[in-house]
Structure formats: C-alpha cells, structure tokens
Amino acid sequence: MTSTRPGAFAGAAGEWADDERPGRAATEVPHTTPPVDSGLARELLDGLDEAVLTSDDAGLVVLVNTMAGQLLPDIVVGTDLAGCPLPALAAASATGADDFEGEHRGRRLRGVRRALGGNRSAWYVRDVTDEHGRVAELLAERRRTRFLARAGRRLGLALERDQALRAVATLAVPYLADLALVVHLPPTPTEYRPHWVRYAADDTAPVTGTVDWDVVAAVPGLVEALDGETTDPRHWPATGRERLAPLLPAGFDPPATLLVGPMPGAGRTAGALVLLRRSQRAGFDRRDVELVRELAARAGTALATAQLHDEQSHLARVLQDSLLPPRLPKVAGMRMAGGYRAAGGGLRIGGDFYDVLPTGDGALFAVGDVCGKGVGAAVLTGRVRQSLQTLRLVEQQPRELLRLLDRALLDTPDTTRRGQFTTLLLGTVRVGPEGGLRVRIAGGGHPAPLVIRADGTVTAIRVGGMPVGALPGARFATVDVRLSPGELLFTRTDGVAEARGGPRGTEIFGEQRLRRTLAAGVGLPPATVVDRVLQEVDTWCAGHRHDDIAMLAIGPAGN
C-alpha cells in the first residue's frame, strides 16, 4: 500500500471505539469520542512505511502499528512515552516537543508528532540510519575535498624546498593527525643522514633536525616508505621507545597508531610522511589512508617542483653574478661611476651593460645594448663582454676592436639567423699632460655620448657607426674628445631617454629632460651624477616597467 504523509489518518488513529482500541493485549482506556471502525484504522496504519505510536491524553500508548512493532519492540500498548526506552522520544514527550532524533538499538530514528482530537497524539517514527550515514559521508567527503584543495594551494605556493617541507608538516595537523613528521634526504647531502621536519598540535612552528639510520629503522614502515613502498596503519611500538625519543617532542603522550606514506618525487622518493595519533583518537580508517596517500603524493610532487626551482634559482644567481656590471677599477688620474637597472621584474640581468678594463696607460671602456631582453639578452651580453676581454689582448684601438668583435659575433653559429646583435660605444681613456683626459670613442650604432662642460652646457658627441654583429661588412666611426678638469663624459643606453612615465604614465623621459638633469649636476663627482639620473628616471617611471638601463660617467680625477 502506498505510504501516506504523517497526519493523513489522524481521525482513524484517534477515533477508536470504547472497547476496541487495538494493541498487543486488550487494555481498558477511558474514551470520550465517538466510536469508529478500529479494524479499518489498523489496516490503514499497517500500510505505512513508518512506525506509528498513538497515545492518549495521559501520554500512554494506545496503538502501535506493525512497523512500530518491528522498529520499537520495547514500546507496547500501555507504555508511558515520557518514560519509554527511547530517550529522545521520552524527552520530546515530557517537554511537549513536536519532533525528535536520536539513537536506539544501533539505529538512528527520527520522529514527528501530530495532534489528534481529544488531546491525543500520533508519533510517526522513521529509521534514518542510512540517510544519516549518507549525509555524514557526503559532509566528510566535502571536508576531505576542501582539505586537499587547501593543501594543493599551499603546496603550489611553496617554491622553495624548505618551504614545501614545512607546508607538508603543518597541513596534516590537526586534521589528519596529532603530530606529523616529514623524513627526507637532502638533495646534495654533506652527510648521508636523514633529515626531518616535525610539527605537533601544540607547536607554534615546525621543528627541524637530523637523525641516525638506526632510529629510522625503529619506526615501523619508515624504511619501506623511504624506498617508495606503501604501508598500512600500525601501532606505535611499545618497546624501545627511548630510541625514538629524538623524533617526538618532550612530554608528548605515547601515540597509539601511526601511518607512514611515501612521497614520490622525480625519479626517486622525495621522503616519507609519518602521522601519529594519540590514544584518545580513533585510528586511521580506509578513507584516512587514501587521503594520506593522496597528500603524500602531492607533497612529493611539490618537493620535486621546489627542488627544480631551487636548482634554477641557483643557476640564475650564478648567471647574475657573472653578468652583473662589475665593480669599476681604480685608474690613476680619472674618476668613474656606473649605473644599472634591469627591465625584468625577477631577474637583475638584462641586455644593457657597461665595462671598464684597465690598460697600460689608461682604460678601455664599453657601453652596450644587445638585442632582446631577459636571459637571452644577458647571455649575449656575457658573450660580448668575454669577447672584448679576450680581443683587447691583441688589439686596443677602438675601431679595430669593434671590427674584430663584429666578426666574432657573425661567426657564432646561428647568430645571424636569430638576429642577435648589439649597439656599442667602445673607447679608450688616457690622462693628458694638462691634467685632463683624452678620449677616443668608436661607435657601433649607439646613442651619442654627452659631455657636461664646466660652464653647465651639455653637448652630444656624434659618433655614428653600424650595430655590431648585425650585417657583414659593417662600418664603424671614431671621434676624439678632450675632457678638461671639471668636465664629464656621460654614456648611456637608450633605456634612459625612452623610459615611460610622467603624469599620464606614457610619456618618455626624453633627451631634453636628461640634459637638464645632467646640467644641474655640473661640477659634481661622477657617482653623484649617475645617482641623480637614476633617481630622476625612477621618479619619472613611478613603478611602471621600463627597458634595461646602463650608464657610465668618466671624468678627470679632479671632479
């Protein structure tokens, strides 16, 4: 028979004849309502798929249907609901509540009360154990999904290996365990001893340390996990705990269970995740094991990624140290200063450069701008600088040196196909007999150098020439300049004048603004002039991206 909603048979459940109330045994209960056909009411109630308990105005059970007899066998006709064996129903009856939910005989029951005539009531009770289990499992699955999503975000942001190790340890506590221990081997160990990162619920921060292999072997399943094997939950060993003391914080209660999971890495196991639960907490079930293995797998991937990032960062630092503008040498009779800004946000290297190399009677200087930006431009910068340092040993005349450099770049495999070239100013500086400087500059398609005269005028020295390494048969030009005491030669790349910023953020810094800045620094030392120009450019850009910038200022020692 099709189930009927609670209350649909209120009349049938409550309007029984004087002496015809159904039950397991005949019971005399006073009545004040007209009689109805009790057989029909019982038949209707037995057709429901939920238990029905009808009580009179005194709270005594006067009717139980077949489902109630199966679901609540200890509640029979005549039972006082306020004192029945189902505590949740008893409390609801005593307080006049209209619903309840509670445990009874290992099942979860939910009931709703419907009022009948004559202060009588009918309780409709359903077994919601399976429904409650499905809801609880759904909520648990949602919590696990949220945990893995949070773990993925944390591990994805851990770009350094140590940061990833700490993230793994702290993520597992307290959701998965009371204490987490990440055991790993350093990528390039100075000593072949396991390292660990530990975090407990009472800790303020992860703790790190090293441990001997005999301690590792005493932890059940840890050696297997470090070899990449999966293990099942185990009991923390009751004997030999003093050997395991280095792995646990002082005062930590003896754990009841542990679970060890391997953290697979790139080509080898990155480490093992050890989780401990105290005795007050339930052990690891099947779902916990699956979740821990998933976390350990993600942790291994994060550690492999962080290791790769660490290696790339190390290579970048080595590359930067070799390609950053050098500390300028001290040359008798002259003062010089350089300035540099790279366009890349993370890299401190780019395609603009300056260099000064001492010679027997003065110095050789270079200011250049290679084609491109970032690492590719930095590599070509290094190639140009290394070539200049080698070629100057056989040639020190600026124009001839440019020609040799041009041939060297063109002879490099795939250089022409890639379109790699550089603009360059190459010059020699010697101290003149009058105390000034004699400068010879060869140009390779680079912006004209500027001379700051003692009277504050700024003059461009037109050199010309073609870019170096761009086309076979390139022509280069040479010009001679004399610097008197108080005067300064200022060379730079085009990133200075082309820096964009200003009120609208799109205006270029420009040659005229550069010249005004230089004229305001007349008579100042080269280092001060360079700092002023960099400060003006930084203020003009106001945080906007700009091209690589390199500059070099040279003047007589009296400046």
Buried (B, 14 or more C-beta within 10 A) or exposed (E): EEEBEBBBBBEBBBBBEEEBBBBEEEBEBEBEBEEBEBEEBBEBBBBBEBBBBBBBEEBBBBBBBBBBBEBBEEBBBEBBBBEBEBEBBBEBBEEEEEEBBBEBEEBBBBBBBBEBEEEBBBBBBBBBBEEBEEEEEEEEEEEBEEBBEEBBEBBBEBBEBEBBBBBBBBBBBEBBBBBBBBBBBEEEEEEEEBBBBBBBEEBEEBBBEEBEEEBBEBBBBBBBBBEBEBBEBBEBBEEEEEBBEEBBEEEBEEBBBBBBBBBBBEEEBBBBBBBBBBEEBEBBEEEBBEBBBBBBBBBBBBBBBBBEBBEEEEEBEEBBEEBBBBEBEEBEBBBBBBBBBBBBEEBBBBBBBBBBBEEEEBBBBBBBBBBBBBBBBBBBBBBBBEBBEEBBEEBBBBBBBBBBBBBBBBEBEEBBEEEBBBBBBBBBBBBBEEEBBBBBBBBBBBBBBBBBBBEEEBBEBEBBBBBBBBEEEBEBBBBEBEBBBBBBBBBBBBBBBBBBBBEEEEEBBBBEBBBEBBBEBBBBBBBBBBBBBBEBBBEBBEEEEBBBBBBBBBBBEEB
